Amino acid sequence: YLPARGVTWGLLPRPCHVLVLLNPQSGTGCALQLFRSLVEPMLAEADVAFTLFVTERPNHARELVQAGDLSQWDTVAVLAGDGLLYEVVNGLMERPDWQAAIKKPLCTLPGGSGNALAASINHYAGNTRAFKEELLTNCTYFLCKGLYAPMDLVSLSTASGKHLFSFLSFGWGFISDVDIASEKYRQLGNARFTVGTIQQLAGLKVYKGRLSYLPVETSSSPAHEGSWPEDPLLVPFDQPVPKHWTVVPEEEFISIFAIYQSHLGADFTMAPMAKLHDGSIHLFYLKAGVSRLGLIKLFLAMEKGTHLGLNCPHLHYVPVRAFRLEPFVSTGLMTVDGEPLACEPVQGQVHDQLCRIISGS
């Protein structure tokens, strides 16, 4: 995996001081124990100093990074699932000095049940697939090495006026339903998604809406972050999408999923072609009409990242720079980085290399 042209890698200073944000409820509830038994000894051996902050409620970490003085730390590490990093990214983007704050290197230390970004970074480093303690060990090793790379973020806005920043994915339909419905099985760890999939297959739903996108090959110059909070590729919701966009002719879907990393979970390789900073949103949509058996075959193939090789006529994939989704009815939940979002029109665009993330090589 070679960095793209124009990509600047960085190295944390020595000595290094890390702020570790830890959610004790993540995954199976063992995050603090994992930090003490696995992460802390590795940091000590690498002579990396840390300050540990244990969150006590939702949005606790978001409030801390939004208002706190972060200058004393060289990097902010998140030991939790992807949800806590989502809080941190959005907290940083809400600061008055967001342009400087979002450049502080972030680090994901997997302690949740999804751990998609950690699995993606492990994949980009050329490592074999890893789970649980092995994946956490690999990501802690990356932190000890101190190498960081730029990472794209996607700016999402909704018709009701919400503005969010996402590092992983946006979804509506079957895959999002599995993610949300499986929350109640958190104690099963990664197996929660298997249980959730079986549950959702039993009552398979069709989602009606209009999907539009700007393909990568028809997009002109990259969108740079200096224009925030404006998104130059997007127009207001009361206007039709620009003429050079593509409007999907079908309006009945099983699932629409936009992902910007390779993995959706430690054993779910949805976009094996993705990179940290490829300037692309990898858009997948599954049209209505696929059988339950066909859906099971697709999901089994997604574990290995071979689903596009099945040539399923209902599954479409296109790399895009921006997209808009307009549901016809407000059914089902949408998800951003695995977190629930009320169903409403939403649009987003990628911002190249907006933040920094600890990576392997």
Residue pairs with C-beta under 8 A, 6 or more apart in sequence:
1 124
1 125
1 126
1 275
1 361
3 9
3 149
3 277
4 275
4 277
4 278
7 149
7 150
7 277
7 353
8 150
9 147
9 148
9 149
10 105
10 147
10 148
10 149
10 356
11 146
11 147
11 148
12 74
12 75
12 105
12 146
12 147
12 148
12 358
13 74
14 47
14 146
15 47
15 48
15 49
16 48
16 49
16 74
16 75
16 146
17 48
17 49
17 50
17 51
17 72
17 73
17 74
18 43
18 48
18 49
18 50
18 51
18 73
18 74
18 75
18 76
18 77
18 107
18 143
19 50
19 51
19 53
19 70
19 73
19 75
19 76
19 77
20 35
20 39
20 50
20 51
20 52
20 53
20 77
20 78
20 79
20 109
21 53
21 55
21 61
21 64
21 76
21 77
21 78
21 79
21 80
21 84
21 88
22 31
22 32
22 35
22 52
22 53
22 54
22 55
22 78
22 79
22 80
22 111
23 31
23 54
23 55
23 61
23 79
23 80
23 81
23 83
23 84
23 111
23 112
24 31
24 32
24 54
24 55
25 31
26 79
26 80
26 81
26 84
26 111
26 112
26 113
27 81
27 111
27 112
27 113
27 186
27 189
28 113
28 186
28 187
28 189
29 187
30 111
31 79
31 80
31 111
32 54
34 79
34 111
34 133
34 136
35 52
35 79
35 111
38 133
38 136
38 137
38 140
39 79
39 109
39 136
39 140
40 50
42 137
42 140
42 141
42 144
43 49
43 50
43 140
43 143
43 144
45 144
46 144
48 143
48 144
50 77
51 73
53 61
53 64
55 61
55 80
55 84
58 87
59 87
61 78
61 84
61 87
61 88
61 91
62 87
62 88
62 90
62 91
62 94
63 91
64 91
65 76
65 88
65 91
65 92
65 95
65 101
66 91
66 92
66 94
66 95
67 95
70 76
70 101
70 104
73 104
74 105
75 104
75 105
75 106
75 107
75 143
75 148
75 358
76 88
76 104
76 105
76 106
76 107
77 106
77 107
77 108
77 109
77 143
77 358
78 84
78 85
78 88
78 106
78 107
78 108
78 109
79 109
79 111
80 109
80 111
80 112
81 110
81 111
81 112
81 113
81 114
81 115
81 338
82 108
82 112
82 114
82 115
82 116
82 117
82 168
82 337
82 338
83 112
83 337
83 338
83 339
84 112
85 106
85 108
85 117
85 167
85 337
86 166
86 167
86 168
86 336
86 337
86 338
86 339
88 106
89 102
89 106
89 153
89 165
89 166
89 167
89 355
90 164
90 165
92 98
92 101
92 102
92 104
92 355
93 101
93 102
93 165
93 228
95 101
98 228
99 225
99 226
102 153
102 225
102 354
102 355
103 355
103 356
104 356
105 148
105 356
105 357
105 358
106 355
106 356
106 357
106 358
107 139
107 142
107 143
107 357
107 358
108 115
108 117
108 118
108 121
108 139
108 357
108 358
109 118
109 136
109 139
109 140
109 143
110 118
110 119
110 135
110 136
110 139
110 266
111 136
113 186
113 188
113 189
113 190
113 192
113 193
114 179
114 190
114 193
114 264
114 265
114 266
114 338
115 135
115 265
115 266
116 168
116 169
116 261
116 263
116 264
116 265
116 266
116 268
116 338
117 167
117 168
117 261
117 263
117 357
118 135
118 136
118 139
118 266
119 129
119 130
119 135
119 262
119 263
119 265
119 266
120 261
120 262
120 263
120 274
120 276
121 139
121 142
121 276
121 357
121 358
121 359
121 360
122 129
122 130
122 135
122 138
122 139
122 360
123 129
123 262
123 263
123 269
123 272
124 262
124 275
124 276
124 359
124 360
125 138
125 142
125 359
125 360
125 361
126 360
126 361
127 138
127 360
129 266
129 267
130 137
130 138
130 266
131 190
131 266
131 267
132 189
132 266
135 266
138 360
139 358
142 358
142 359
142 360
143 358
145 360
146 358
147 358
147 359
147 360
147 361
148 356
148 357
148 358
148 359
149 276
149 277
149 356
149 357
149 359
150 276
150 277
150 352
150 353
150 354
150 355
150 356
150 357
151 167
151 276
151 277
151 353
151 354
151 355
151 356
151 357
152 167
152 260
152 276
152 277
152 278
152 279
152 280
152 350
152 351
152 352
152 353
152 354
153 165
153 166
153 167
153 350
153 351
153 354
153 355
154 165
154 166
154 167
154 170
154 258
154 260
154 281
154 348
154 349
154 350
154 351
155 163
155 164
155 165
155 166
155 228
155 229
155 231
155 348
155 349
155 351
156 162
156 163
156 164
156 165
156 166
156 170
156 336
156 346
156 347
156 348
157 163
157 164
157 231
157 234
157 346
157 347
157 348
158 164
158 341
158 344
158 345
158 346
159 237
159 344
159 345
159 346
160 342
160 344
162 341
163 229
164 336
164 341
166 260
166 336
166 337
166 348
167 260
167 261
167 337
167 355
168 259
168 260
168 261
168 264
168 337
168 338
169 257
169 258
169 259
169 260
169 261
169 264
169 335
169 336
169 337
169 338
170 257
170 258
170 334
170 335
170 336
170 346
170 348
171 179
171 255
171 256
171 257
171 258
171 334
171 335
172 207
172 209
172 253
172 255
172 256
172 257
172 325
172 327
172 332
172 334
172 335
172 343
173 205
173 207
173 253
173 254
173 255
173 256
173 257
173 286
173 332
174 200
174 204
174 205
174 254
174 255
174 286
174 295
175 255
175 257
175 264
176 255
176 257
176 332
176 333
176 334
176 335
177 196
177 200
177 205
177 332
177 333
178 193
178 196
178 197
178 199
178 200
179 193
179 196
179 335
179 338
180 333
180 335
180 340
181 196
181 199
181 200
182 192
182 193
182 195
182 196
182 199
183 192
185 191
185 192
185 195
185 196
186 192
188 195
190 265
190 266
190 267
193 265
193 268
197 299
201 292
201 295
201 296
204 254
204 292
204 295
205 254
205 331
205 332
206 252
206 253
206 254
206 288
207 252
207 253
207 254
207 255
207 256
207 327
207 331
207 332
208 251
208 252
208 253
208 327
208 328
208 329
209 251
209 253
209 256
209 325
209 326
209 327
209 328
210 247
210 248
210 251
210 324
210 325
210 326
210 328
211 247
211 248
211 253
211 256
211 285
211 323
211 324
211 325
211 326
212 241
212 245
212 246
212 247
212 248
212 323
212 324
212 325
212 326
213 245
213 246
213 248
213 283
213 318
213 320
213 322
213 323
213 324
214 233
214 242
214 244
214 245
214 246
214 320
214 321
214 322
214 323
214 349
215 246
215 318
215 319
215 320
215 321
216 279
216 280
216 319
216 320
216 321
218 244
219 233
219 321
219 322
222 279
222 352
223 231
223 232
223 233
223 321
223 349
223 350
223 351
223 352
224 351
224 352
225 351
225 352
225 354
228 351
231 322
231 348
231 349
232 349
233 321
233 322
233 349
234 322
234 324
234 347
234 348
234 349
235 241
235 242
237 345
237 347
241 247
241 324
245 322
245 324
246 318
248 285
248 316
250 287
250 288
251 328
252 287
252 288
252 289
253 285
253 286
253 287
253 288
254 286
254 287
254 288
254 290
254 295
254 314
255 284
255 285
255 286
256 283
256 284
256 285
256 286
256 325
257 270
257 283
257 284
257 285
258 281
258 282
258 283
258 284
258 320
258 323
258 348
259 270
259 271
259 274
259 281
259 282
259 284
260 271
260 274
260 280
260 281
260 282
260 350
261 271
261 274
261 276
262 269
262 270
262 271
262 272
262 273
262 274
262 275
262 305
263 269
263 270
264 270
264 302
267 303
268 302
268 303
269 302
269 303
269 304
269 305
270 282
270 284
270 302
270 305
270 307
271 282
271 284
272 305
273 282
274 280
274 282
276 357
276 359
277 352
277 353
279 321
279 350
279 352
280 319
280 320
280 321
280 350
281 319
281 320
281 321
281 322
281 323
281 348
281 349
281 350
282 317
282 319
283 317
283 318
283 319
283 320
283 323
284 315
284 316
284 317
285 315
285 316
286 295
286 298
286 314
286 315
286 316
287 314
287 315
287 316
288 314
289 314
290 298
290 312
290 314
290 315
294 312
294 314
297 310
297 312
298 307
298 310
298 312
298 315
299 307
301 307
301 309
301 310
307 315
308 315
308 317
321 349
321 350
322 347
322 348
322 349
322 350
323 347
323 348
324 345
324 346
324 347
325 345
325 346
325 347
326 345
327 343
327 344
327 345
330 342
330 343
330 344
331 343
332 343
333 340
333 341
333 342
333 343
334 340
334 341
334 342
334 343
334 344
334 346
335 341
